[in-house]
Each structure stands twice: as C-alpha cells, then as structure tokens.
Amino acid sequence: MAGQIDEIKARVDIVDLIGEYIRLKQIGTNWRGLCPFHNEKTPSFMVSRDKQIWHCFGCSEGGDIFSFLQKIEGLEFAEALKTLAQRAGVKLVASDPQLVSEKNRLIDICRLAAAFWHKILLESPSAQGARDYLKKRQLIDNTISDFQLGYAPESWDVTLKFLLNKGFKETEIFLAGLTVKKERGEGFYDRFRQRITFPIRDPHGQVVGFSARALQTTESAKYINTPQTLIYNKSLILYNLDKAKTEIKKSNLAILVEGQMDVISAWQAGSHNVIAASGTALTLDQIKILKRYTNTIALSFDADAAGQNAAKRGVDIALSQDMEIKVIVLPFGKDPDECIKQDPSAWFKAIAEAPIFMDYFLAQTVKNFGVATAEGKKQIAKTLLPLIARMGNRIEQTHWLQRLAELLKVSEQILREAISTASGLTKQRTVGARIILSGDKNKQANQVVIKDRAEQSSEQILAILLKYPRHLPHVIDALPVETLVESKLLALYKELIIYYTKTINSSIEAFAYADFKTKIKDSGLAGVADTLILLAEKDFFDFDYDNLRLELSTLIDFLKKNYYESCARTLSDQIKAAEAAGDKLQIAKLVEQFSQIMEQLKTLNN
C-alpha cells in the first residue's frame, strides 16, 4: 500500500490538484492563495510543488494531496485514495480491505449501471425510441457519449439482475438508489424503467446518481431522480461540474441553467462552463463549491414562474457570499435549449450582454409596480431591500441603497432604518455576545495573544534560517535556546545549532537543506521544517539581506523580552513565597536574579 501511495503522489501534481479548487499565484518556488477552509482576505495558504505539501498559516491546516482532498470534499481516506488513484492511472489492489468501503461499493454500482444503460442505448433494439428522441433533440453521437446518456429498458428487474451478477448484494443496489422495495412481499424492483438516463457525477467525474426522463407521456413524472443516498446529496451536487470546472475557472464565469438538457445543448454548442443545480434552487453548499472556481455566476432559468422563483432563491444565498451575479436574458425560447436550437449565436450574445442581477431585477420590479404611487414605491422597497440586506459587501450594499433612494426619491437613511429594523434582533444578540467575551476574561485573552505572538515569532525566525541560512551564525549568537516557547520549534532550533557546529566547518554557504532534513528525519521534525520553508516563501520572499536582518532583530528582541518578563513574574512570585517563609538567604538570591533580569529588560527597552 505504501508503494502505491508513493506512486500516486509522484504522478499527481499537488499544485494542479489544489489549483482546481482555488486560484494560486506563484511566489518564488512555491504557490500562494486564499485558504478554502476559513475566511480570509490576505492569502496565507501555501503549496509546495517540490515537497508536495500544503499549509495554511491562518488556520494551521496542512498536509498532502490526500489530506487536502479529504478535507475539501469531506471524504474518507479510502475514497480520496481511490479518486486520486484513478486520476494518476494507478491500479489499486482490489482485495485491500481499506478500499472496500460502503461508499466505494455504491460508486461502483452507479458506474456499472451507467455503462450498462449506455450500451443498451447504443446497441439494443428496445432503445430505438430513445435514440429517436435524442435525435429529435438534435444531440450528436459524440455528445451522447460525452455525457454517457443511457436507456433503462422497460423491465422490472433487468438492472437488478445485471448488478447481482456482478457480485453486488440486493441491499447495496437499493442503497445506491437504483431499486425500490416492493410494497407487498420481500424483494426489490428497478427504480428506472423505460427512461433515458442522465448520469450525475461528483466533481471528480464519479457517477453518484441519475436523473431519468420518461419516454411515455402517460408517466406521472417526466423526470425521476436518485433519492438521497450515502454518495448522492443533491444539495452538494452541480450537474456537469466535473467537465465544466476547468472552463469556469479559465473564464471566471459559471453559467447556471435549470436542467440537464439545457446543459447538454449548451455544451454541444460550445459553452463549456455551463452547469445545473440538479432541479433545486442554489444551496449554500453549492455556492461554496462554486467559489472554488469563480466569483461570478450567470443565471439562465426558465421564463416560467417556477424558474424565476428558483433563480431568486439562489440569488439570496449567492449575494450573502459576496458573489457577482448576472442574468442571461434570452431573446426567444422558453429555455436555453430552445434558444440554442433556433440560433446558437443568440445564446452567446445573451451571455456576453448579461446584465448584473440587481440592474435586471431593479428594472423588472419598477416595471411591475411603478414609482408613480406611494403603494408602488412601498412594494419596490419591500421586494428589493431584503436582497440588498443580504449583500456581503458593504460598499456594494451602499451603492444599491443609494440607487434605490434616488429612484424612490426618499433619503438613504430611511432605507437603512428599514433594513436595520428587520435585522435588529440579530445585531443585539451579536453585540451582547461581544460584551460577554470582552468582560472579565481580558487577562486570559491577553495571555493567549502573547503566547500566540511568541510562537509566531519563533516560527518566523526559524523559517528565515531554513530558507536563508546565511543568517544562522548571527541568530545563534543573539538568540538563547530557552527563549523559544514551543517544544517542536525549540527542538528544531537545537538541531540547527548542532548541524551548524558539527557539519559546517568552513562557510555557512555549505548549509544544505536536503542534507539537514536527512539528519532530522528520525526526529519527526522534517514536516515542521518543510512547513516553515513555506512560511518563509509567504512572508519574506521579497526581502533583501538588510530587511531580513532587521526583521530578525525585531523578532529576537521580542522573544527575549517575552522570556525575561516571564522570568520576572516567576521570580516575583518566588520572592513573595520566600518572604512569607522568612527565608532571608533565598530572598537575597532571588532578588539578585530579579535585578539581573530587570537589567536585561532595561537594555532591550532602550
């Protein structure tokens, strides 16, 4: 297993993998971006291609390709291993018990079902009606293959029997969402029958569910979908994201449509950044997934009331996450599929001219209610203010409040008060919580800040030394080992001193990081050292020699001052204890030590 893991690591470039989720900018030999695991405005997330590691200096998360995929996708190790093995083209040992997880079994079932139905669509005489339908919808063979469209035949158990013959259990097939329990008696029957099947994939291209369209108009439901399963959660899935994510990131735009056929028609026409929300309004989780690739969404929902309402519900959440939202206004056709079939160029023109959502919605709302009457103004404000209130960016919020105030000919303050009234309770609770936190816990909070700063200073010093070792002699002379506050950092500093004194006989230029790392590999400090190299790339990549020396002096002075102040507090407590015990000799000894410490502090302060 270790050999296979190493092979996967060798084949999967960590910068390419993480670059599919967040924008990375090269800084020196490493890469930097905004951390996807906590909110930040200044990039503190670093990736090293050479060392195949990542680390965030804001939330302290870090690891390799496996840990990144596990955390960002919420996967178990076995699932991340299988996903990355497929990406790397590494064949895993199927008998490994670590790989035989329940989720992987369900994914295998869905993958085989998709292939089975696709083969039936292409080859079976029973699928002629499905082929005719797709031809009528103007889908070409390449598109049908790209999306692995299939046909589930008119049978109660053909899919069930196929999967049973592949070694899966009835309960597993049921848990994958492909069968339904019989109402009478025991057993199961096929969920999808006489329907065109659309495989639904996760961002890595693994089939996790299906949507299926009826061929017979007598069916009660035109579309039926896989229910919620262990591997399929529709609030987390965006149809076609696996194919579209590269183009979304490249164009910095995700086009969101309502159905699978809209996606497929757009893809066939050349729009490769189109996705669908699996028949639901956008969810917060879906918005967070999209933000890995872009900050801009263009909505193209059906012209009917249901489509417009779905668009508005999604907009609420997207605005709260500070996303830019556009609206694609179709010149004709009830949906993108119809528009593209009539004139693909009209579809691309609509995308290029898509207005900002608030511009579009403001114009539509004014058109609906008018500004000539007090009632019309009231309805406009009632419709628009909740959307403005949800905007995560205060500057953008102020812009639209000013626009609305000008339109309604009322003061901006009146509109602000209307928003405040609606959200007043929440604000009161937030302020209350802050008062509690800033009450009698100030002393404890201040101690935590000091400790964090001391540890941070220690990290920065060691980061500079590992990245720019020419400063090592100066720091060894100026920084006593006891001033470092964290055990691993202290141990690493000692190892640096040992390496310097024993190995470097002539010039500090002889310092070799790879050689030093080999000498500490058994101490468990190699990973700490790699992370500190990333820290140096993040914070000091553009510092020259003099600026680094100045930074080191500042950091060293702080650590020494922090250490001596701690010693002074300890000695003060010991002197009080000695006075209470009447131990004059101990008092004299402690006072002498206290005086020496205060002399050191005086020197530092000067």
C-alpha angles and dihedrals in degrees: 000000000000089000092052092048091052090048091052091049090051093052101040114071108218093210091054092047097048090039088067089065106035137019111259127196122199113245111182107309093338138060132243136196146144112295114251091206101062137019114265137153097199115061113247099155113107131189127193117203092188095053095031092227138120132203137178115213091195101059099013094236116144147142142114136305092289097051091046093053092044093053100041095044098032092239133155116241093256091055093048089047092052093046094050092043089058090048091050095043092240117148111222124213103261094206093061104117091213090066098048096085123151092247093053091051091054092047090052090051092052092046092053093045091053091051092045094052092043091055090049091051093052100041115017121096087216089066096058091106090053092049090050091050093052091047089052088053087055096242115156125218094256091054092049089052094043091057094034092229112189146180125239104206127230097270136115096222114008093111092042092053092046092055094043088055088054090061102262125133125241091243092052092052089049092049089052087060097244099114138042128218115251113250091221124040127349130309140051140266133205115281094204116055130162091356139122107245127219113194113222114213136195119236090276094056098255115142109242102161148346144241114205130196121210119237093200117073088211091072113109093226123042090202130026124184141202108272122236108296139168089271102029122066109160092203088064099041128086113189113242095006089127090063099031102046096087093052091042090057093043094050095033088228135103116197110209119201132174107244145027095250090054089054094047095047091049091048092050089050091053103266100129098170097067124120138166132219097231095255097307138095114267113281129210090249091053091050090052090050091050092050088067088070108025145358095216129078127184113201123211108173127164116282093238123098094259092054093048092049091050089052093051093049091052092047092059091060096040092052091052088056092054095248125155110240128197132184122223107216109202115218090211141353128060093255141010091268093060093043093050093048091054098042124349091193090062089057093053091045090053090052093049092049097041108141125223108272096242091051090051096042093045091054092046093048093049089048091052099046108017128215098244095093136047090238091054092051090047092053092047091052091045090053100043105035095069089055093047090047090056094056110118094207114074094201091054090045091053091049093056094043088055091048091049092046091053092048095049093037093232130121120273089232092063090055091047090052089051090054092044092052091055094049100031097109092054092050092050091053091049093051091047092054091051092052091053092048093049096047125087094341094076094105093052092045092051091051090053091051091051092049092049092049092049091051091045091051090050090051092049093050093051091043090057092046093051094045097037105025094173086086092058098096091051094049094046089055094045105037121063112213093234092066093071110096106199121071099224092046091049091050091049092049090052090050090052091052091049092048091049096049097041104033108029106069102156118019135002085233085078090070108119116190094201090053092046091049090053090055093053098040092104093050095065091239099108092089091050090052093050090051091050091052087058090050090054090051090051100046107024108026092116099040119115124214096272094047091049091051090050091048091050092050091052093048094045092049091052094050092048092048091048090049095048092047089053090049091049092053091049093048091048090055091047092050091053090050091049091049091051089051093046092234102155096177092052091046092054092048093049094045089054091052090046091053091052091051092049089050090055091049091049090053092050093047091051 
